[in-house]
Amino acid sequence: MVKILGICGSPRRKSSYTALQAALLAAESEGDVQTELVELRARKMRPCIHCNKCLRDESDRCTVFTDDMTELYDKFYEADGVIIASPVYEMSITAQLSTFFSRFRSAWMISVKDPYFFMKKVGGAVVVGGTRNGGQESTIQTINNFYNTQGMTICPGGSGVYAGAALWSPGDGSQTMDDEIGIENAKSLGKKVAIMSKIMKNTDVI
Ligand SMILES: Cc1cc2nc3c(=O)[nH]c(=O)nc-3n(C[C@H](O)[C@H](O)[C@H](O)COP(=O)(O)O)c2cc1C
């Protein structure tokens, strides 16, 4: 059994949420996969202030702020695979997701103690823009760069999907399922994250 955590970086439950749900359902269809979807919307999270207290305390989590981020550390550290979804905001990720990412400075302490902890974790990216070419690829890259900073193993979408699933959902976000290619790509990515998570979890090389 592998655990795949879906993280939705949207401030609303609309297109990114729908695309992430599709990816997680597809991941589950691979069997022996448990998924959970958490949303960053309406969470109270302070951004990192670079005080380095987490490093001085040798903690795997922030030790200055106790907020809605606290429970997310455990979920993230326990997951074998992670799929992060974000709307495209100014050709990049949302402020909510950026805040979430910034709070992982403390993860450095885990890597110091176990250099292979994050390598075994697999990450995939799903993004939704309001225009056809509104910065989906740069947003995927920003999410994948977060995985890079943790030393995680990035799961590419494969042929036709490339670095992650890019969707288009104009207007109020209600037409997400109409982007058939985008949804298919989200499902394809979800399946690949599931397969790759199993491989990485069960490898006896590391
Ligand atoms: C502040 C803001 C900035 C946005 N910037 C972009 C952008 O640069 N490119 C784009 O294609 N869409 C942009 N959009 C549109 C959203 O990406 C689009 O509506 C998306 O489907 C919203 O995702 P959600 O339904 O999960 O909230 C922006 C929307 C907002 C509110």
The ligand as a MOL file (V3000), in Angstrom:
LIG
                    3D

  0  0  0     0  0            999 V3000
M  V30 BEGIN CTAB
M  V30 COUNTS 31 33 0 0 0
M  V30 BEGIN ATOM
M  V30 1 C -4.9020 36.6480 -9.3640 0
M  V30 2 C -5.1170 35.7620 -10.5600 0
M  V30 3 C -4.1210 35.6440 -11.4970 0
M  V30 4 C -4.3130 34.8250 -12.6240 0
M  V30 5 N -3.3050 34.7280 -13.5250 0
M  V30 6 C -3.4540 33.8900 -14.5720 0
M  V30 7 C -2.3870 33.7320 -15.5070 0
M  V30 8 O -1.3170 34.3290 -15.3990 0
M  V30 9 N -2.5740 32.8740 -16.5290 0
M  V30 10 C -3.7710 32.1910 -16.7190 0
M  V30 11 O -3.8770 31.4230 -17.6700 0
M  V30 12 N -4.7980 32.3290 -15.8440 0
M  V30 13 C -4.6630 33.1440 -14.7860 0
M  V30 14 N -5.6910 33.2560 -13.8690 0
M  V30 15 C -6.9160 32.4470 -14.0410 0
M  V30 16 C -6.8740 31.1470 -13.2090 0
M  V30 17 O -5.6660 30.4460 -13.3660 0
M  V30 18 C -7.9910 30.2060 -13.6340 0
M  V30 19 O -9.2520 30.8480 -13.4600 0
M  V30 20 C -7.9750 28.8950 -12.8710 0
M  V30 21 O -8.8260 27.9640 -13.4930 0
M  V30 22 C -8.4020 29.0730 -11.4210 0
M  V30 23 O -8.2380 27.8550 -10.7320 0
M  V30 24 P -9.2890 27.4140 -9.5930 0
M  V30 25 O -10.6060 27.1770 -10.2930 0
M  V30 26 O -8.7200 26.1510 -9.0200 0
M  V30 27 O -9.3590 28.5090 -8.6000 0
M  V30 28 C -5.5260 34.0900 -12.7730 0
M  V30 29 C -6.5360 34.2090 -11.7960 0
M  V30 30 C -6.3350 35.0350 -10.7030 0
M  V30 31 C -7.4380 35.1470 -9.6680 0
M  V30 END ATOM
M  V30 BEGIN BOND
M  V30 1 1 1 2
M  V30 2 1 2 3
M  V30 3 2 2 30
M  V30 4 2 3 4
M  V30 5 1 4 5
M  V30 6 1 4 28
M  V30 7 2 5 6
M  V30 8 1 6 7
M  V30 9 1 6 13
M  V30 10 2 7 8
M  V30 11 1 7 9
M  V30 12 1 9 10
M  V30 13 2 10 11
M  V30 14 1 10 12
M  V30 15 2 12 13
M  V30 16 1 13 14
M  V30 17 1 14 15
M  V30 18 1 14 28
M  V30 19 1 15 16
M  V30 20 1 16 17
M  V30 21 1 16 18
M  V30 22 1 18 19
M  V30 23 1 18 20
M  V30 24 1 20 21
M  V30 25 1 20 22
M  V30 26 1 22 23
M  V30 27 1 23 24
M  V30 28 2 24 25
M  V30 29 1 24 26
M  V30 30 1 24 27
M  V30 31 2 28 29
M  V30 32 1 29 30
M  V30 33 1 30 31
M  V30 END BOND
M  V30 END CTAB
M  END
